[in-house]
Structures are given as C-alpha cells and as structure tokens.
Amino acid sequence: MLSEAEVDYLDGSEDRLLEILRGADDLSSLSDELEKSATNWPERYSLSRSRANILRSLALTSEQTVLEVGAGCGPITRYLGETCGTVDAVEPVRARARVARERTRDLPNVDVYIGSVSDIPAEPAYDVIVVVGVLEYAGRGDREDKPYVDFLSHLRSLLRPGGQIVCAIENRLGVKYLAGAAEDHTNRVFDGIEGYPQGGRARTFSRTELASLFASSSLEPSFYGAFPDFKMTRALFSDELLRAPDWQNLGWLIPWFPSPDWLDPRPHLADERRLWRSLVEDGIGAHFSNSFLVIATATTPSQLWGERDMAFFFNTQRRAIFATQTQLRQGDGSLTMQRSRLLDSAKSASSGGLTLKVSDQGFVEGRDFLELLAESDDEALGRWLRQWSDLVRTGGDSGCIDMVPHNMIADADGELVAIDQEWWLDDFGDGQIIERGVFWLGIHLADRTPPERWGKETVRELTVALGELVGLASDGGWIEGALRRESEIQARVTTTDPGASDWNWAANALQGQLLAKTNRRLADTALGMREHDLRGAAEETIQRIASQQREDERRVAQLKSELGGALDKVEETEQRLIEAEQHAGNLGHDLALIRGSIGYRMLEKARAPVRILAPPGSPQRLPLVAARRAARLARRRGPMALVKKAMRVSEWPAVARNLKRAAPPAMDLNAQYDIWLSRHSVTPARAARLRSQALALKYQPLV
C-alpha cells in the first residue's frame, strides 16, 4: 500500500464482485463464466469481456512495462497482465484494489497497489501508462485546467524514452449527448454539452480541450474515435477513415446505433445514426465521437497504433469461442478487412451445430443495401428484394445463414455482393434464410425510415408486408417460426449450446427480447414521435380531459340540484304521511270509542235481525240497498233530486238488475277483500311492493 486516499467513489458492487471472483475458475479477459455472472451495470462494467476492447487494437507486447492508473476492479488490469511483461496497477480505493488483486491472482507479473499516481516517484520507469476512465476525475470537477495538466505532466515524468500514454475518456460533445443521452457521470441531459453548469465530481472534455491539455503537458496526442464509448467499445477508428472520400461512408456505417444508455433511457429527441452521418459527411465527425482513445508521446511518434490501420471493430458480446476482431487496413490504395478470432488463431470454431468461419475480404465499393432499401419507393423496394431472394436461392453457400440484407452491398453495376459471411448452421435451408433476412430487415428499416413511409402500426406489420414482396405468407404466420429459430441462433452465439442446463432460459429470454422488437409501434422507433410530438399529444389529451371534466362537473351540479329538490319532495311526502298516520290513528281511536259506546252496541243489536232476514248479497237485501242509495242521493243533492230519480220508473228494472249484478254472492270477508283488490288492480306482487315501500319509510305507517 502506497497510501489510502479518502475517495467517495464506490458504486456498492465491490463486495459482490469479490464474491464472484473468489468463486470463479476462469478469470481471463474473455471469460464466459464472469460474463454470465454480471446481473447489473456495475457488475457488467467490471466483468464484461468488452471492457478490454479499447486496448485490443494496440501493439502491446510482453516486453513492455506498464503502469495502470485507476485500476478500479481490474478488468483492464487483467488484459494488461495477459498481454504485457510487467504491470503495476494503482487504485486509491482499498475495496476496489482488493477486487483487482483477486481478478489477477493467477498473474505473477501483476502488482496492485493502494494509492494514487502522486505516490509514484517521478522516475522514468514505464513504457506505457494506461489511464482509462480516470482523467475526468483527476481534478474532481475543477473548472480550471491546472489539476489536469499537473496530472498529465506527472505521468509524462514516469515515461521511459519513447514511452506512451494511453488515455480513454468520454467526449463532452459526443454525438449520443447531442442526440439527448444523459451525461454518463451526472445522468443529466445536455449537462456536459452545456459545460456542467451544476458542477460535479467529474469533468470531461471536447477534442479541442483535450488537445490543449496534452499540449500544455508537453505531450503530442493522436486521437481515435470509439463507439459506443470506451467502456464497451465495438468500433475504434482513426481520423484517416473519416477524411478519405472513398471510404468515408464506413465511418458512419461501422458504429452500431443507438448507443446504449447505461443509466436512464434518453428522451426521444434525435436519431443518433442520422446525426452522426451528417457530422461525418460534413467533415467534422472526428470532433463528435462518443469517446476518445488518445495516444500521447513526449518524443517519438506513437508505435501502438499501426500506420496502415484505419479501424478496428469487435464482436465480444458473443461467447469467447466466437468472439472476433476485424482490422481494417489500408494498402496500395485499397482496404482489406482482416478478421480473426480473439480466443486463438484458428480460422473456424464450432459448437452446438453452429460454425463460425473468419476470413479476410477486400473492401467492396457500393451502397449499403439497407440504406438503399430505406430510400427506395415501393416499386424499387420490391425489385431489390426479389433480386436478393433470387441470390439466396441460386448463389448462396449451403448452410450459410448470413445471406441477409444487412450483409449486402449493391455495387456500381446494380449487382448484390455478400459481405461478412461468418455463420453456418446445419439444416438451415434457403427458405429459412429468406425468413431470417426479412425478419431482421423489418427491424432495421423501422429505425431507418419515418413511420409514415409504410402506413403500418407496428414493426411486425411492416415485416409481414416486406415478406409478401418475396412470396412469404400474407398472414405473417411464418414470423413465429423465424423468431424462434433466431432466438436459438442467438442463444448459441451468446450463451450456451442446446441441451445445456441454461439453454431454455437463454433461448426464452432472447425470444422475449426479439418479440419486443417486433411488437414495437412504428411511432416509437428512431424517426417516430419525438419529445415535442409527445408533449403536444399530451397537451391535447389534457385539454380534452379538462373539457370533459368541466362538463362532468356541470352535470354533477345539475344532478345535485335535482337531487336536492327530490329530497325536499320526499321530506314533504313523509311529513304528509306522518300527518295521515296521525289522522288515521285518531280516526281509529274515535272508531274504537264509537264501537265501545252503548249506542253503537244497541245499533249493532238492531242490525242483527236485518242481517238474518236480508243477508248481504241476497235478493232480500236489494230494497235495503236501494233505500241507502236514495238516502245518500237526498243527503248529497237534495230531496228534489230523489223525486226526479223516483219519477224515472222505467229505469227501476235496470237499476234492480245492476244492483243485483253488483251485489256479491254471500261470501266471507276475506273473499270480498280479494274481489276488492282485484277490481282496484292490486295484484299480490303490487301489494307486496306497497308493503315493502311502506316499511322503508322513515315513519312506519299502521298497515
């Protein structure tokens, strides 16, 4: 231990990383075991085989003595230990230095020290000094250049004659930041572009600013662009590639877009691919790479980057057996793609029925087939796709599954030329290759064209329409088979072989990812609805909801008013009912008094003979009924009305008949009550309903 600084940069993954490494058998920089163990971004950052790609293009040798400043948890340290003669790694945080030491426990040529670069004596002891993701922290966010210049100057003092400093850092003006990605250190959109107005513990630089820092430190820098960044590099290229008119299109074709968002998803502001292409075609792309690899020397020119090397790109998201490097070299006015496997020097590798073959290929001049299709009208699109499908059926190498549109170039004569033919799979026919090509074509064109171009809603619908142009079923039923086969291919490439314990998990996970790609709305693709479009749509929706809410509130107020009136009527009705019940009670009380009186009992005794001689409903009762009606008429309308009625003698027989018809036969009181209910339309159901309504009243009536 040189010293232990008070450094607050810990992401909380150190204990878990130490546990993983202590239990691992394969600690190599290409380890499949460690790659599978990473479950989140901090773990991927320290365990992914892609971390070392930023250095794989450099001519590091076993004769070199190397100093790594800021080793972190050791992913770069591991690669340096495998490649170079002697490696001293310095890390100021004890917890991280412990993890780096565990990662290199089987490499006797590596020493890991706890301390900072200032603890190292200013003596020329190193051939190469590696500073990956460290310079931005050297001044702890200071806006002045001095701490960064002092840092680089001290590194220069440690170099042997001809020594070189290798520095990897994010570009403050990287194209992904211009497109809206959050700054990697602060997670704030446009933060670095705007000069870190809120400050922070890290500060990145533009290319011009970096060049000034190195020059102020008496160092001569050479710049190389890195995509998607220096952390998980897939493409690395020199300025020469971007300047050469004949090869300039490679500068915007080689990177894979969009660049990953390591923290939060970016807002949908601009298409990073098209933005990068515009910058390259305008001749200023070299200033806007997402990250820089800087090789700086104090005396002689850099020897780490080959003089004829134009670019490198890596496929390390695969299993180690299939990981490759492609070196783009210039020679005699031409370019050559030199491909090699990273694990060993063999030109092929097979596993689980899948074979990788690497070979060199000259640069094919022409137009990228995907870009050509994206710019074609419907007629040309169909013609080009039929030409491609004919080529698959007649000119393909048996078993090669790479005869797909994104591996095609249209040359000056309008002929299609296949490139990047790497993969062979047993029992994979021409029809399946066409389905695979259309499957990926739908995904690629969705991100290269505006949604209005197709008149479709989803990527799947677009894929089905493209398939129809080459004779695939119009119902899209073939997509499920193509998706399943592709997920199994990707599982073989990236994870494991069929029959392995994790095969089903890997294939199902990849199938879910591919399904999500095909189910995307075209409005959500790269050229779909932008942030301002979404905001406008949201504002329209808010206004519509607000208008509906106002209408609902008006209606609620109206209903409340109507309800208030109804409640007043109910209260009034209940009051009347209470009064009626009280009146009925009084009448009942009076009736009881009457019935209990001596006069009423004497009257009842007087009526008894009448009931016997003229029972209700009998013919003998008719005169009595007539007499009652006559008395009622005289009482209500006067005696003269009765006299006039009596004079209509001719009507008496009819009256008698009506009286007879109206008089019910002799029956008990219950039967007479049923007749009354029937004549007044009081059905049993209505009677039950009336009773329940009466019982529900606040004041119970006497029933």
C-alpha positions, 0 to 999 in steps of 0.5 A: 500500500502506497497510501489510502486516499479518502475517495467517495467513489464506490458504486456498492458492487465491490463486495459482490464482485469479490464474491464472484471472483473468489468463486470463479475458475476462469478469470481471463479477459474473455471469460464466459463464466464472469460474463454470465455472472454480471446481473447489473451495470456495475457488475457488467462494467467490471466483468464484461469481456468488452471492457478490454476492447479499447486496448485490443487494437494496440501493439502491446507486447510482453516486453513492455512495462506498464503502469495502470492508473485507476485500476478500479476492479481490474478488468483492464488490469487483467488484459494488461497482465495477459498481454504485457511483461510487467504491470503495476496497477494503482487504485486509491480505493482499498475495496476496489484494489482488493477486487483487482488483486483477486481478478489477477491472482493467477498473474505473477507479473501483476502488482496492485497497489493502494494509492494514487499516481502522486505516490509514484516517484517521478522516475522514468520507469514505464513504457506505457501508462494506461489511464482509462476512465480516470482523467475526468476525475483527476481534478474532481470537477475543477473548472480550471485546467491546472489539476489536469495538466499537473496530472498529465505532466506527472505521468509524462515524468514516469515515461521511459524514452519513447514511452506512451500514454494511453488515455480513454475518456468520454467526449463532452460533445459526443454525438449520443449527448447531442442526440439527448443521452444523459451525461454518463457521470451526472445522468443529466441531459445536455449537462456536459454539452452545456459545460456542467453548469451544476458542477460535479465530481467529474469533468470531461472534455471536447477534442479541442480541450483535450488537445490543449491539455496534452499540449500544455503537458508537453505531450503530442496526442493522436486521437481515435474515435470509439463507439459506443464509448470506451467502456464497451467499445465495438468500433475504434477508428482513426481520423484517416477513415473519416477524411478519405472520400472513398471510404468515408461512408464506413465511418458512419456505417461501422458504429452500431446505433443507438448507443446504449444508455447505461443509466436512464433511457434518453428522451426521444429527441434525435436519431443518433445514426442520422446525426452522426452521418451528417457530422461525418459527411460534413467533415467534422465527425472526428470532433463528435465521437462518443469517446476518445482513445488518445495516444500521447508521446513526449518524443517519438511518434506513437508505435501502438497504433499501426500506420496502415490501420484505419479501424478496428471493430469487435464482436465480444458480446458473443461467447469467447469461442466466437468472439472476433476482431476485424482490422481494417487496413489500408494498402496500395490504395485499397482496404482489406478487412482482416478478421480473426478470432480473439480466443486463438488463431484458428480460422473456424470454431464450432459448437452446438451445430453452429460454425463460425468461419473468419476470413479476410475480404477486400473492401467492396465499393457500393451502397449499403443495401439497407440504406438503399432499401430505406430510400427506395419507393415501393416499386424499387423496394420490391425489385431489390428484394426479389433480386436478393431472394433470387441470390439466396436461392441460386448463389448462396453457400449451403448452410450459410445463414448470413445471406441477409440484407444487412450483409449486402452491398449493391455495387456500381453495376446494380449487382448484390455482393455478400459481405461478412459471411461468418455463420453456418448452421446445419439444416438451415435451408434457403427458405429459412434464410429468406425468413431470417433476412426479412425478419431482421430487415423489418427491424432495421428499416423501422429505425431507418425510415419515418413511420409514415413511409409504410402506413403500418402500426407496428414493426411486425406489420411492416415485416409481414408486408416486406415478406409478401414482396418475396412470396412469404405468407400474407398472414405473417404466420411464418414470423413465429417460426423465424423468431424462434429459430433466431432466438436459438441462433442467438442463444448459441452465439451468446450463451450456451449450446442446446441441451445445456442446463441454461439453454431454455432460459437463454433461448426464452429470454432472447425470444422475449427480447426479439418479440419486443422488437417486433411488437414495437409501434412504428411511432416509437422507433428512431424517426417516430414521435419525438419529445415535442410530438409527445408533449403536444399529444399530451397537451391535447389529451389534457385539454380534452380531459379538462373539457370533459371534466368541466362538463362532468362537473356541470352535470354533477351540479345539475344532478345535485340540484335535482337531487336536492329538490327530490329530497325536499319532495320526499321530506314533504311526502313523509311529513304528509304521511306522518300527518295521515298516520296521525289522522288515521290513528285518531280516526281509529281511536274515535272508531274504537270509542264509537264501537265501545259506546252503548249506542253503537252496541244497541245499533249493532243489536238492531242490525242483527235481525236485518242481517238474518232476514236480508243477508248481504248479497241476497235478493232480500237485501236489494230494497235495503240497498236501494233505500241507502242509495236514495238516502245518500242521493237526498243527503248529497243533492237534495230531496228534489233530486230523489223525486226526479230519480223516483219519477224515472220508473222505467229505469227501476228494472235496470237499476234492480238488475245492476244492483243485483249484478253488483251485489256479491254472492254471500261470501266471507270477508276475506273473499270480498277483500280479494274481489276488492283488490282485484277490481282496484288492480292490486295484484299480490306482487303490487301489494307486496311492493306497497308493503315493502315501500311502506316499511322503508319509510322513515315513519312506519305507517299502521298497515 
